[in-house]
Amino acid sequence: MISGELLRYAAAGVANTIVGYAVFLALLHLAGTSPLVANVGCYVVGLTVAYALNLGYVFRGASHSWA
């Protein structure tokens, strides 16, 4: 059986991909930036969204000790 954490991880990955692609298209077509600038913007937003989703949704309540 697939664990809930794995399903949340997959859902977060799909959501992050959709957000990243939307940002890329918006920067490329609506803002008129170059593909390089749009890709950098997409990367920065993707990192931020992935971190937030993983921290707040995927691994919520997990007690990890790094010490």
Stockholm file with secondary structure:
# STOCKHOLM 1.0

chainA/1-67         MISGELLRYAAAGVANTIVGYAVFLALLHLAGTSPLVANVGCYVVGLTVAYALNLGYVFRGASHSWA
#=GR chainA/1-67 SS CCCHHHHHHHHHHHHHHHHHHHHHHIIIIISCCCHHHHHHHHHHHHHHHHHHHIIIIISTTCCCCCC
#=GC SS_cons        CCCHHHHHHHHHHHHHHHHHHHHHHIIIIISCCCHHHHHHHHHHHHHHHHHHHIIIIISTTCCCCCC
//
